[in-house]
Amino acid sequence: MNLTISGHHLEVTPALREYVLTKLDRVTRHFDQVVDVTVLLTVEKLKEKERRQKAEVTLHVKGRDIFVEQSHEDLYAAIDQLMDKLDRQVVRHKDRLQDHHHESPKRLGANAS
């Protein structure tokens, strides 16, 4: 798995990098077929303080790219909410990949006779 963590208008500190990595572990625990992860942490230069910290992630899995972004006034809270969204999308993607269309026992019995 390739992982890129970059910052726009901010320096990615080792503590911030470690925080993102621990949160990503939860996502990769659900779905191990992750090819590539790109995380971009941004501080937007807005006049109002509210929602100026933004975190976005692009997760490349086999057959699909999943993109999630989240803004908050606190960057750590934005990362938390981002990973919650990403986790839900990854679980939904994994659920769609599984084959739920199997033969019912009634049809299997009709074919055997």
Biopython code that builds the backbone (N, CA, C, O; Angstrom):
import numpy as np
from Bio.PDB.StructureBuilder import StructureBuilder

atoms = [
    (1, "MET", "N", (0.847, -1.181, 0.000)),
    (1, "MET", "CA", (0.000, 0.000, 0.000)),
    (1, "MET", "C", (0.888, 1.238, 0.000)),
    (1, "MET", "O", (1.758, 1.386, 0.858)),
    (2, "ASN", "N", (0.667, 2.118, -0.956)),
    (2, "ASN", "CA", (1.385, 3.388, -1.007)),
    (2, "ASN", "C", (0.611, 4.434, -0.228)),
    (2, "ASN", "O", (-0.600, 4.573, -0.401)),
    (3, "LEU", "N", (1.306, 5.168, 0.628)),
    (3, "LEU", "CA", (0.663, 6.178, 1.454)),
    (3, "LEU", "C", (1.379, 7.504, 1.269)),
    (3, "LEU", "O", (2.599, 7.586, 1.407)),
    (4, "THR", "N", (0.610, 8.550, 0.955)),
    (4, "THR", "CA", (1.148, 9.894, 0.824)),
    (4, "THR", "C", (0.349, 10.815, 1.729)),
    (4, "THR", "O", (-0.869, 10.928, 1.589)),
    (5, "ILE", "N", (1.033, 11.476, 2.660)),
    (5, "ILE", "CA", (0.387, 12.462, 3.525)),
    (5, "ILE", "C", (1.060, 13.792, 3.260)),
    (5, "ILE", "O", (2.263, 13.937, 3.475)),
    (6, "SER", "N", (0.289, 14.770, 2.791)),
    (6, "SER", "CA", (0.870, 16.071, 2.485)),
    (6, "SER", "C", (0.020, 17.177, 3.087)),
    (6, "SER", "O", (-1.154, 16.983, 3.403)),
    (7, "GLY", "N", (0.639, 18.338, 3.238)),
    (7, "GLY", "CA", (-0.051, 19.479, 3.823)),
    (7, "GLY", "C", (-0.038, 20.651, 2.874)),
    (7, "GLY", "O", (0.930, 20.852, 2.140)),
    (8, "HIS", "N", (-1.089, 21.414, 2.884)),
    (8, "HIS", "CA", (-1.211, 22.616, 2.068)),
    (8, "HIS", "C", (-1.404, 23.779, 3.029)),
    (8, "HIS", "O", (-2.401, 23.828, 3.750)),
    (9, "HIS", "N", (-0.473, 24.704, 3.048)),
    (9, "HIS", "CA", (-0.448, 25.828, 3.989)),
    (9, "HIS", "C", (-0.220, 25.370, 5.423)),
    (9, "HIS", "O", (-0.555, 26.099, 6.356)),
    (10, "LEU", "N", (0.341, 24.181, 5.621)),
    (10, "LEU", "CA", (0.731, 23.747, 6.949)),
    (10, "LEU", "C", (1.803, 22.682, 6.823)),
    (10, "LEU", "O", (1.915, 22.014, 5.795)),
    (11, "GLU", "N", (2.588, 22.528, 7.876)),
    (11, "GLU", "CA", (3.627, 21.509, 7.917)),
    (11, "GLU", "C", (3.048, 20.271, 8.594)),
    (11, "GLU", "O", (2.433, 20.365, 9.656)),
    (12, "VAL", "N", (3.249, 19.122, 7.978)),
    (12, "VAL", "CA", (2.760, 17.868, 8.553)),
    (12, "VAL", "C", (3.769, 17.414, 9.605)),
    (12, "VAL", "O", (4.857, 16.941, 9.276)),
    (13, "THR", "N", (3.397, 17.561, 10.855)),
    (13, "THR", "CA", (4.285, 17.193, 11.968)),
    (13, "THR", "C", (4.267, 15.680, 12.161)),
    (13, "THR", "O", (3.330, 15.013, 11.722)),
    (14, "PRO", "N", (5.287, 15.135, 12.808)),
    (14, "PRO", "CA", (5.271, 13.685, 13.081)),
    (14, "PRO", "C", (4.050, 13.246, 13.903)),
    (14, "PRO", "O", (3.532, 12.148, 13.702)),
    (15, "ALA", "N", (3.595, 14.094, 14.819)),
    (15, "ALA", "CA", (2.409, 13.750, 15.622)),
    (15, "ALA", "C", (1.166, 13.681, 14.741)),
    (15, "ALA", "O", (0.331, 12.792, 14.912)),
    (16, "LEU", "N", (1.042, 14.612, 13.803)),
    (16, "LEU", "CA", (-0.091, 14.627, 12.876)),
    (16, "LEU", "C", (-0.045, 13.410, 11.959)),
    (16, "LEU", "O", (-1.068, 12.775, 11.701)),
    (17, "ARG", "N", (1.156, 13.091, 11.468)),
    (17, "ARG", "CA", (1.335, 11.920, 10.603)),
    (17, "ARG", "C", (0.964, 10.632, 11.350)),
    (17, "ARG", "O", (0.299, 9.760, 10.791)),
    (18, "GLU", "N", (1.388, 10.516, 12.593)),
    (18, "GLU", "CA", (1.087, 9.336, 13.404)),
    (18, "GLU", "C", (-0.414, 9.226, 13.675)),
    (18, "GLU", "O", (-0.966, 8.126, 13.676)),
    (19, "TYR", "N", (-1.066, 10.353, 13.901)),
    (19, "TYR", "CA", (-2.505, 10.375, 14.150)),
    (19, "TYR", "C", (-3.270, 9.867, 12.923)),
    (19, "TYR", "O", (-4.201, 9.073, 13.053)),
    (20, "VAL", "N", (-2.873, 10.327, 11.739)),
    (20, "VAL", "CA", (-3.524, 9.877, 10.501)),
    (20, "VAL", "C", (-3.289, 8.383, 10.301)),
    (20, "VAL", "O", (-4.199, 7.659, 9.900)),
    (21, "LEU", "N", (-2.081, 7.925, 10.575)),
    (21, "LEU", "CA", (-1.772, 6.501, 10.404)),
    (21, "LEU", "C", (-2.598, 5.611, 11.330)),
    (21, "LEU", "O", (-3.083, 4.559, 10.914)),
    (22, "THR", "N", (-2.758, 6.034, 12.591)),
    (22, "THR", "CA", (-3.551, 5.220, 13.519)),
    (22, "THR", "C", (-5.017, 5.190, 13.097)),
    (22, "THR", "O", (-5.690, 4.172, 13.258)),
    (23, "LYS", "N", (-5.509, 6.294, 12.562)),
    (23, "LYS", "CA", (-6.897, 6.317, 12.102)),
    (23, "LYS", "C", (-7.071, 5.483, 10.838)),
    (23, "LYS", "O", (-8.113, 4.852, 10.659)),
    (24, "LEU", "N", (-6.074, 5.468, 9.964)),
    (24, "LEU", "CA", (-6.158, 4.674, 8.732)),
    (24, "LEU", "C", (-6.113, 3.171, 9.014)),
    (24, "LEU", "O", (-6.621, 2.375, 8.224)),
    (25, "ASP", "N", (-5.509, 2.784, 10.131)),
    (25, "ASP", "CA", (-5.458, 1.365, 10.475)),
    (25, "ASP", "C", (-6.849, 0.765, 10.589)),
    (25, "ASP", "O", (-7.069, -0.389, 10.224)),
    (26, "ARG", "N", (-7.784, 1.555, 11.098)),
    (26, "ARG", "CA", (-9.158, 1.067, 11.255)),
    (26, "ARG", "C", (-9.784, 0.763, 9.893)),
    (26, "ARG", "O", (-10.509, -0.220, 9.738)),
    (27, "VAL", "N", (-9.496, 1.616, 8.911)),
    (27, "VAL", "CA", (-10.057, 1.417, 7.571)),
    (27, "VAL", "C", (-9.413, 0.207, 6.904)),
    (27, "VAL", "O", (-10.108, -0.612, 6.303)),
    (28, "THR", "N", (-8.095, 0.090, 7.005)),
    (28, "THR", "CA", (-7.420, -1.027, 6.347)),
    (28, "THR", "C", (-7.691, -2.355, 7.048)),
    (28, "THR", "O", (-7.485, -3.419, 6.463)),
    (29, "ARG", "N", (-8.151, -2.299, 8.297)),
    (29, "ARG", "CA", (-8.543, -3.532, 8.989)),
    (29, "ARG", "C", (-9.807, -4.118, 8.349)),
    (29, "ARG", "O", (-9.949, -5.336, 8.252)),
    (30, "HIS", "N", (-10.713, -3.251, 7.918)),
    (30, "HIS", "CA", (-11.945, -3.719, 7.271)),
    (30, "HIS", "C", (-11.688, -4.241, 5.865)),
    (30, "HIS", "O", (-12.319, -5.201, 5.423)),
    (31, "PHE", "N", (-10.754, -3.599, 5.166)),
    (31, "PHE", "CA", (-10.588, -3.885, 3.744)),
    (31, "PHE", "C", (-9.104, -3.856, 3.436)),
    (31, "PHE", "O", (-8.487, -2.791, 3.474)),
    (32, "ASP", "N", (-8.521, -5.003, 3.132)),
    (32, "ASP", "CA", (-7.077, -5.082, 2.961)),
    (32, "ASP", "C", (-6.616, -4.917, 1.513)),
    (32, "ASP", "O", (-5.415, -4.974, 1.250)),
    (33, "GLN", "N", (-7.525, -4.718, 0.577)),
    (33, "GLN", "CA", (-7.148, -4.592, -0.826)),
    (33, "GLN", "C", (-6.925, -3.138, -1.237)),
    (33, "GLN", "O", (-7.244, -2.751, -2.362)),
    (34, "VAL", "N", (-6.374, -2.332, -0.324)),
    (34, "VAL", "CA", (-6.110, -0.927, -0.610)),
    (34, "VAL", "C", (-4.802, -0.828, -1.380)),
    (34, "VAL", "O", (-3.778, -1.349, -0.939)),
    (35, "VAL", "N", (-4.834, -0.157, -2.540)),
    (35, "VAL", "CA", (-3.651, -0.027, -3.377)),
    (35, "VAL", "C", (-2.878, 1.234, -3.016)),
    (35, "VAL", "O", (-1.655, 1.204, -2.878)),
    (36, "ASP", "N", (-3.598, 2.340, -2.866)),
    (36, "ASP", "CA", (-2.963, 3.639, -2.772)),
    (36, "ASP", "C", (-3.816, 4.565, -1.907)),
    (36, "ASP", "O", (-5.040, 4.583, -2.044)),
    (37, "VAL", "N", (-3.181, 5.338, -1.014)),
    (37, "VAL", "CA", (-3.891, 6.292, -0.166)),
    (37, "VAL", "C", (-3.177, 7.636, -0.260)),
    (37, "VAL", "O", (-1.962, 7.716, -0.080)),
    (38, "THR", "N", (-3.940, 8.689, -0.544)),
    (38, "THR", "CA", (-3.393, 10.044, -0.566)),
    (38, "THR", "C", (-4.199, 10.888, 0.401)),
    (38, "THR", "O", (-5.415, 11.016, 0.255)),
    (39, "VAL", "N", (-3.523, 11.472, 1.399)),
    (39, "VAL", "CA", (-4.173, 12.313, 2.395)),
    (39, "VAL", "C", (-3.644, 13.730, 2.214)),
    (39, "VAL", "O", (-2.433, 13.943, 2.150)),
    (40, "LEU", "N", (-4.548, 14.693, 2.133)),
    (40, "LEU", "CA", (-4.169, 16.095, 2.007)),
    (40, "LEU", "C", (-4.801, 16.873, 3.151)),
    (40, "LEU", "O", (-6.022, 16.897, 3.300)),
    (41, "LEU", "N", (-3.961, 17.506, 3.952)),
    (41, "LEU", "CA", (-4.413, 18.319, 5.076)),
    (41, "LEU", "C", (-4.205, 19.779, 4.702)),
    (41, "LEU", "O", (-3.113, 20.168, 4.288)),
    (42, "THR", "N", (-5.250, 20.590, 4.846)),
    (42, "THR", "CA", (-5.217, 21.969, 4.373)),
    (42, "THR", "C", (-5.684, 22.923, 5.455)),
    (42, "THR", "O", (-6.616, 22.624, 6.202)),
    (43, "VAL", "N", (-5.030, 24.075, 5.533)),
    (43, "VAL", "CA", (-5.519, 25.188, 6.334)),
    (43, "VAL", "C", (-5.922, 26.267, 5.343)),
    (43, "VAL", "O", (-5.081, 26.825, 4.639)),
    (44, "GLU", "N", (-7.213, 26.553, 5.294)),
    (44, "GLU", "CA", (-7.705, 27.563, 4.360)),
    (44, "GLU", "C", (-7.595, 28.943, 4.983)),
    (44, "GLU", "O", (-7.893, 29.129, 6.163)),
    (45, "LYS", "N", (-7.173, 29.893, 4.196)),
    (45, "LYS", "CA", (-6.986, 31.254, 4.688)),
    (45, "LYS", "C", (-8.291, 32.039, 4.535)),
    (45, "LYS", "O", (-8.441, 32.858, 3.628)),
    (46, "LEU", "N", (-9.220, 31.768, 5.434)),
    (46, "LEU", "CA", (-10.508, 32.459, 5.411)),
    (46, "LEU", "C", (-10.561, 33.475, 6.543)),
    (46, "LEU", "O", (-9.820, 33.366, 7.520)),
    (47, "LYS", "N", (-11.433, 34.455, 6.409)),
    (47, "LYS", "CA", (-11.567, 35.467, 7.462)),
    (47, "LYS", "C", (-12.205, 34.878, 8.718)),
    (47, "LYS", "O", (-11.747, 35.143, 9.829)),
    (48, "GLU", "N", (-13.260, 34.079, 8.547)),
    (48, "GLU", "CA", (-13.916, 33.489, 9.714)),
    (48, "GLU", "C", (-13.137, 32.261, 10.180)),
    (48, "GLU", "O", (-12.529, 31.556, 9.376)),
    (49, "LYS", "N", (-13.164, 32.021, 11.469)),
    (49, "LYS", "CA", (-12.410, 30.910, 12.048)),
    (49, "LYS", "C", (-13.082, 29.562, 11.773)),
    (49, "LYS", "O", (-12.424, 28.522, 11.741)),
    (50, "GLU", "N", (-14.382, 29.598, 11.579)),
    (50, "GLU", "CA", (-15.141, 28.358, 11.512)),
    (50, "GLU", "C", (-14.824, 27.574, 10.237)),
    (50, "GLU", "O", (-14.785, 28.140, 9.145)),
    (51, "ARG", "N", (-14.600, 26.282, 10.384)),
    (51, "ARG", "CA", (-14.414, 25.336, 9.281)),
    (51, "ARG", "C", (-13.281, 25.736, 8.332)),
    (51, "ARG", "O", (-13.468, 25.729, 7.116)),
    (52, "ARG", "N", (-12.147, 26.072, 8.855)),
    (52, "ARG", "CA", (-11.037, 26.411, 7.978)),
    (52, "ARG", "C", (-9.981, 25.319, 7.911)),
    (52, "ARG", "O", (-9.062, 25.409, 7.097)),
    (53, "GLN", "N", (-10.087, 24.294, 8.743)),
    (53, "GLN", "CA", (-9.183, 23.148, 8.673)),
    (53, "GLN", "C", (-9.868, 22.077, 7.829)),
    (53, "GLN", "O", (-10.999, 21.684, 8.115)),
    (54, "LYS", "N", (-9.183, 21.608, 6.794)),
    (54, "LYS", "CA", (-9.804, 20.648, 5.894)),
    (54, "LYS", "C", (-8.897, 19.438, 5.720)),
    (54, "LYS", "O", (-7.684, 19.572, 5.560)),
    (55, "ALA", "N", (-9.496, 18.274, 5.751)),
    (55, "ALA", "CA", (-8.778, 17.026, 5.503)),
    (55, "ALA", "C", (-9.503, 16.292, 4.383)),
    (55, "ALA", "O", (-10.731, 16.201, 4.375)),
    (56, "GLU", "N", (-8.734, 15.778, 3.449)),
    (56, "GLU", "CA", (-9.340, 14.994, 2.372)),
    (56, "GLU", "C", (-8.462, 13.787, 2.083)),
    (56, "GLU", "O", (-7.242, 13.826, 2.245)),
    (57, "VAL", "N", (-9.108, 12.728, 1.656)),
    (57, "VAL", "CA", (-8.383, 11.490, 1.372)),
    (57, "VAL", "C", (-8.931, 10.870, 0.088)),
    (57, "VAL", "O", (-10.137, 10.869, -0.161)),
    (58, "THR", "N", (-8.016, 10.346, -0.715)),
    (58, "THR", "CA", (-8.379, 9.570, -1.895)),
    (58, "THR", "C", (-7.829, 8.171, -1.684)),
    (58, "THR", "O", (-6.623, 7.974, -1.540)),
    (59, "LEU", "N", (-8.722, 7.219, -1.670)),
    (59, "LEU", "CA", (-8.365, 5.827, -1.418)),
    (59, "LEU", "C", (-8.572, 5.059, -2.713)),
    (59, "LEU", "O", (-9.692, 4.981, -3.216)),
    (60, "HIS", "N", (-7.510, 4.496, -3.250)),
    (60, "HIS", "CA", (-7.606, 3.733, -4.494)),
    (60, "HIS", "C", (-7.635, 2.254, -4.151)),
    (60, "HIS", "O", (-6.656, 1.693, -3.658)),
    (61, "VAL", "N", (-8.772, 1.634, -4.418)),
    (61, "VAL", "CA", (-8.910, 0.195, -4.216)),
    (61, "VAL", "C", (-9.131, -0.435, -5.584)),
    (61, "VAL", "O", (-9.368, 0.266, -6.567)),
    (62, "LYS", "N", (-9.054, -1.730, -5.641)),
    (62, "LYS", "CA", (-9.208, -2.426, -6.912)),
    (62, "LYS", "C", (-10.585, -2.126, -7.509)),
    (62, "LYS", "O", (-11.615, -2.498, -6.947)),
    (63, "GLY", "N", (-10.582, -1.458, -8.641)),
    (63, "GLY", "CA", (-11.827, -1.184, -9.340)),
    (63, "GLY", "C", (-12.516, 0.121, -8.992)),
    (63, "GLY", "O", (-13.535, 0.447, -9.601)),
    (64, "ARG", "N", (-11.994, 0.887, -8.027)),
    (64, "ARG", "CA", (-12.709, 2.104, -7.642)),
    (64, "ARG", "C", (-11.801, 3.055, -6.870)),
    (64, "ARG", "O", (-10.885, 2.628, -6.167)),
    (65, "ASP", "N", (-12.068, 4.340, -7.012)),
    (65, "ASP", "CA", (-11.436, 5.355, -6.184)),
    (65, "ASP", "C", (-12.489, 5.917, -5.244)),
    (65, "ASP", "O", (-13.598, 6.239, -5.669)),
    (66, "ILE", "N", (-12.148, 6.033, -3.978)),
    (66, "ILE", "CA", (-13.057, 6.587, -2.983)),
    (66, "ILE", "C", (-12.462, 7.902, -2.509)),
    (66, "ILE", "O", (-11.332, 7.939, -2.022)),
    (67, "PHE", "N", (-13.228, 8.988, -2.653)),
    (67, "PHE", "CA", (-12.766, 10.304, -2.245)),
    (67, "PHE", "C", (-13.681, 10.833, -1.150)),
    (67, "PHE", "O", (-14.904, 10.799, -1.281)),
    (68, "VAL", "N", (-13.075, 11.327, -0.057)),
    (68, "VAL", "CA", (-13.832, 11.880, 1.053)),
    (68, "VAL", "C", (-13.131, 13.146, 1.509)),
    (68, "VAL", "O", (-11.902, 13.197, 1.571)),
    (69, "GLU", "N", (-13.922, 14.179, 1.832)),
    (69, "GLU", "CA", (-13.335, 15.384, 2.413)),
    (69, "GLU", "C", (-14.195, 15.856, 3.571)),
    (69, "GLU", "O", (-15.403, 15.622, 3.604)),
    (70, "GLN", "N", (-13.553, 16.523, 4.522)),
    (70, "GLN", "CA", (-14.250, 16.993, 5.706)),
    (70, "GLN", "C", (-13.573, 18.251, 6.211)),
    (70, "GLN", "O", (-12.345, 18.322, 6.260)),
    (71, "SER", "N", (-14.374, 19.256, 6.591)),
    (71, "SER", "CA", (-13.846, 20.496, 7.153)),
    (71, "SER", "C", (-14.327, 20.670, 8.584)),
    (71, "SER", "O", (-15.431, 20.257, 8.938)),
    (72, "HIS", "N", (-13.485, 21.284, 9.394)),
    (72, "HIS", "CA", (-13.818, 21.545, 10.788)),
    (72, "HIS", "C", (-12.887, 22.626, 11.292)),
    (72, "HIS", "O", (-11.858, 22.897, 10.674)),
    (73, "GLU", "N", (-13.236, 23.248, 12.408)),
    (73, "GLU", "CA", (-12.357, 24.275, 12.951)),
    (73, "GLU", "C", (-11.120, 23.676, 13.610)),
    (73, "GLU", "O", (-10.113, 24.366, 13.769)),
    (74, "ASP", "N", (-11.178, 22.384, 14.000)),
    (74, "ASP", "CA", (-10.039, 21.673, 14.567)),
    (74, "ASP", "C", (-9.611, 20.588, 13.583)),
    (74, "ASP", "O", (-10.443, 19.802, 13.128)),
    (75, "LEU", "N", (-8.329, 20.538, 13.255)),
    (75, "LEU", "CA", (-7.846, 19.589, 12.253)),
    (75, "LEU", "C", (-7.995, 18.140, 12.724)),
    (75, "LEU", "O", (-8.324, 17.262, 11.926)),
    (76, "TYR", "N", (-7.756, 17.887, 14.001)),
    (76, "TYR", "CA", (-7.899, 16.518, 14.521)),
    (76, "TYR", "C", (-9.352, 16.056, 14.461)),
    (76, "TYR", "O", (-9.620, 14.891, 14.168)),
    (77, "ALA", "N", (-10.287, 16.958, 14.737)),
    (77, "ALA", "CA", (-11.714, 16.614, 14.626)),
    (77, "ALA", "C", (-12.082, 16.368, 13.165)),
    (77, "ALA", "O", (-12.883, 15.483, 12.863)),
    (78, "ALA", "N", (-11.498, 17.148, 12.266)),
    (78, "ALA", "CA", (-11.755, 16.944, 10.840)),
    (78, "ALA", "C", (-11.246, 15.570, 10.401)),
    (78, "ALA", "O", (-11.907, 14.884, 9.622)),
    (79, "ILE", "N", (-10.075, 15.170, 10.899)),
    (79, "ILE", "CA", (-9.530, 13.848, 10.560)),
    (79, "ILE", "C", (-10.419, 12.745, 11.119)),
    (79, "ILE", "O", (-10.665, 11.744, 10.446)),
    (80, "ASP", "N", (-10.907, 12.923, 12.355)),
    (80, "ASP", "CA", (-11.810, 11.927, 12.955)),
    (80, "ASP", "C", (-13.062, 11.735, 12.110)),
    (80, "ASP", "O", (-13.435, 10.608, 11.788)),
    (81, "GLN", "N", (-13.707, 12.842, 11.754)),
    (81, "GLN", "CA", (-14.932, 12.767, 10.961)),
    (81, "GLN", "C", (-14.661, 12.213, 9.566)),
    (81, "GLN", "O", (-15.481, 11.482, 9.010)),
    (82, "LEU", "N", (-13.516, 12.562, 9.009)),
    (82, "LEU", "CA", (-13.122, 12.064, 7.695)),
    (82, "LEU", "C", (-12.974, 10.547, 7.714)),
    (82, "LEU", "O", (-13.460, 9.860, 6.816)),
    (83, "MET", "N", (-12.309, 10.033, 8.727)),
    (83, "MET", "CA", (-12.098, 8.591, 8.804)),
    (83, "MET", "C", (-13.406, 7.842, 9.061)),
    (83, "MET", "O", (-13.572, 6.712, 8.603)),
    (84, "ASP", "N", (-14.336, 8.466, 9.793)),
    (84, "ASP", "CA", (-15.651, 7.845, 9.977)),
    (84, "ASP", "C", (-16.374, 7.715, 8.639)),
    (84, "ASP", "O", (-16.942, 6.667, 8.331)),
    (85, "LYS", "N", (-16.347, 8.780, 7.852)),
    (85, "LYS", "CA", (-16.984, 8.740, 6.528)),
    (85, "LYS", "C", (-16.309, 7.708, 5.634)),
    (85, "LYS", "O", (-16.972, 6.920, 4.959)),
    (86, "LEU", "N", (-14.982, 7.728, 5.642)),
    (86, "LEU", "CA", (-14.229, 6.805, 4.800)),
    (86, "LEU", "C", (-14.507, 5.362, 5.190)),
    (86, "LEU", "O", (-14.650, 4.494, 4.328)),
    (87, "ASP", "N", (-14.582, 5.111, 6.483)),
    (87, "ASP", "CA", (-14.857, 3.771, 6.974)),
    (87, "ASP", "C", (-16.206, 3.275, 6.478)),
    (87, "ASP", "O", (-16.332, 2.130, 6.045)),
    (88, "ARG", "N", (-17.214, 4.139, 6.542)),
    (88, "ARG", "CA", (-18.548, 3.747, 6.060)),
    (88, "ARG", "C", (-18.517, 3.449, 4.561)),
    (88, "ARG", "O", (-19.136, 2.483, 4.116)),
    (89, "GLN", "N", (-17.810, 4.259, 3.781)),
    (89, "GLN", "CA", (-17.763, 4.034, 2.338)),
    (89, "GLN", "C", (-16.991, 2.769, 1.981)),
    (89, "GLN", "O", (-17.364, 2.053, 1.051)),
    (90, "VAL", "N", (-15.925, 2.493, 2.714)),
    (90, "VAL", "CA", (-15.143, 1.286, 2.451)),
    (90, "VAL", "C", (-15.953, 0.042, 2.783)),
    (90, "VAL", "O", (-15.927, -0.933, 2.032)),
    (91, "VAL", "N", (-16.671, 0.065, 3.900)),
    (91, "VAL", "CA", (-17.514, -1.080, 4.269)),
    (91, "VAL", "C", (-18.609, -1.275, 3.223)),
    (91, "VAL", "O", (-18.920, -2.408, 2.856)),
    (92, "ARG", "N", (-19.195, -0.177, 2.740)),
    (92, "ARG", "CA", (-20.235, -0.281, 1.714)),
    (92, "ARG", "C", (-19.658, -0.834, 0.407)),
    (92, "ARG", "O", (-20.296, -1.650, -0.258)),
    (93, "HIS", "N", (-18.456, -0.391, 0.043)),
    (93, "HIS", "CA", (-17.804, -0.891, -1.167)),
    (93, "HIS", "C", (-17.494, -2.387, -1.031)),
    (93, "HIS", "O", (-17.697, -3.158, -1.970)),
    (94, "LYS", "N", (-17.006, -2.785, 0.136)),
    (94, "LYS", "CA", (-16.694, -4.197, 0.380)),
    (94, "LYS", "C", (-17.953, -5.047, 0.306)),
    (94, "LYS", "O", (-17.933, -6.161, -0.218)),
    (95, "ASP", "N", (-19.054, -4.507, 0.839)),
    (95, "ASP", "CA", (-20.325, -5.221, 0.816)),
    (95, "ASP", "C", (-20.823, -5.413, -0.618)),
    (95, "ASP", "O", (-21.391, -6.454, -0.948)),
    (96, "ARG", "N", (-20.608, -4.410, -1.461)),
    (96, "ARG", "CA", (-21.030, -4.525, -2.865)),
    (96, "ARG", "C", (-20.194, -5.533, -3.631)),
    (96, "ARG", "O", (-20.685, -6.164, -4.567)),
    (97, "LEU", "N", (-18.931, -5.691, -3.240)),
    (97, "LEU", "CA", (-18.070, -6.639, -3.937)),
    (97, "LEU", "C", (-18.435, -8.082, -3.644)),
    (97, "LEU", "O", (-18.227, -8.956, -4.485)),
    (98, "GLN", "N", (-18.976, -8.343, -2.463)),
    (98, "GLN", "CA", (-19.318, -9.713, -2.095)),
    (98, "GLN", "C", (-20.515, -10.180, -2.919)),
    (98, "GLN", "O", (-21.421, -9.402, -3.217)),
    (99, "ASP", "N", (-20.503, -11.437, -3.275)),
    (99, "ASP", "CA", (-21.567, -11.996, -4.091)),
    (99, "ASP", "C", (-22.726, -12.416, -3.194)),
    (99, "ASP", "O", (-22.632, -13.397, -2.456)),
    (100, "HIS", "N", (-23.813, -11.665, -3.266)),
    (100, "HIS", "CA", (-24.990, -11.987, -2.467)),
    (100, "HIS", "C", (-26.019, -12.796, -3.267)),
    (100, "HIS", "O", (-27.070, -13.163, -2.741)),
    (101, "HIS", "N", (-25.715, -13.068, -4.529)),
    (101, "HIS", "CA", (-26.678, -13.753, -5.395)),
    (101, "HIS", "C", (-26.301, -15.232, -5.517)),
    (101, "HIS", "O", (-25.760, -15.660, -6.536)),
    (102, "HIS", "N", (-26.588, -15.993, -4.482)),
    (102, "HIS", "CA", (-26.327, -17.425, -4.537)),
    (102, "HIS", "C", (-27.644, -18.157, -4.719)),
    (102, "HIS", "O", (-28.717, -17.617, -4.450)),
    (103, "GLU", "N", (-27.546, -19.381, -5.176)),
    (103, "GLU", "CA", (-28.738, -20.185, -5.434)),
    (103, "GLU", "C", (-29.440, -20.528, -4.131)),
    (103, "GLU", "O", (-28.792, -20.847, -3.134)),
    (104, "SER", "N", (-30.760, -20.461, -4.140)),
    (104, "SER", "CA", (-31.519, -20.825, -2.950)),
    (104, "SER", "C", (-31.575, -22.356, -2.841)),
    (104, "SER", "O", (-31.453, -23.049, -3.850)),
    (105, "PRO", "N", (-31.755, -22.880, -1.636)),
    (105, "PRO", "CA", (-31.809, -24.348, -1.460)),
    (105, "PRO", "C", (-32.954, -24.994, -2.259)),
    (105, "PRO", "O", (-32.831, -26.138, -2.697)),
    (106, "LYS", "N", (-34.061, -24.270, -2.450)),
    (106, "LYS", "CA", (-35.204, -24.820, -3.196)),
    (106, "LYS", "C", (-34.793, -25.075, -4.651)),
    (106, "LYS", "O", (-35.122, -26.118, -5.216)),
    (107, "ARG", "N", (-34.080, -24.132, -5.249)),
    (107, "ARG", "CA", (-33.659, -24.305, -6.646)),
    (107, "ARG", "C", (-32.578, -25.381, -6.774)),
    (107, "ARG", "O", (-32.532, -26.104, -7.769)),
    (108, "LEU", "N", (-31.715, -25.482, -5.771)),
    (108, "LEU", "CA", (-30.688, -26.512, -5.820)),
    (108, "LEU", "C", (-31.314, -27.899, -5.785)),
    (108, "LEU", "O", (-30.831, -28.813, -6.453)),
    (109, "GLY", "N", (-32.389, -28.067, -5.010)),
    (109, "GLY", "CA", (-33.083, -29.357, -4.926)),
    (109, "GLY", "C", (-33.796, -29.710, -6.223)),
    (109, "GLY", "O", (-33.867, -30.886, -6.578)),
    (110, "ALA", "N", (-34.326, -28.719, -6.940)),
    (110, "ALA", "CA", (-35.032, -28.967, -8.197)),
    (110, "ALA", "C", (-34.059, -29.402, -9.282)),
    (110, "ALA", "O", (-34.418, -30.204, -10.144)),
    (111, "ASN", "N", (-32.849, -28.894, -9.255)),
    (111, "ASN", "CA", (-31.868, -29.266, -10.271)),
    (111, "ASN", "C", (-31.300, -30.664, -10.049)),
    (111, "ASN", "O", (-30.835, -31.307, -10.990)),
    (112, "ALA", "N", (-31.337, -31.125, -8.824)),
    (112, "ALA", "CA", (-30.742, -32.432, -8.498)),
    (112, "ALA", "C", (-31.604, -33.594, -8.983)),
    (112, "ALA", "O", (-31.080, -34.686, -9.204)),
    (113, "SER", "N", (-32.916, -33.391, -9.156)),
    (113, "SER", "CA", (-33.771, -34.516, -9.522)),
    (113, "SER", "C", (-33.863, -34.786, -10.989)),
    (113, "SER", "O", (-34.559, -35.714, -11.403)),
]
sb = StructureBuilder()
sb.init_structure("model")
sb.init_model(0)
sb.init_chain("A")
sb.init_seg("    ")
for serial, (resi, resn, name, xyz) in enumerate(atoms, 1):
    if name == "N":
        sb.init_residue(resn, " ", resi, " ")
    sb.init_atom(name, np.array(xyz, "f"), 0.0, 1.0, " ", f" {name:<3s}", serial, name[0])
structure = sb.get_structure()
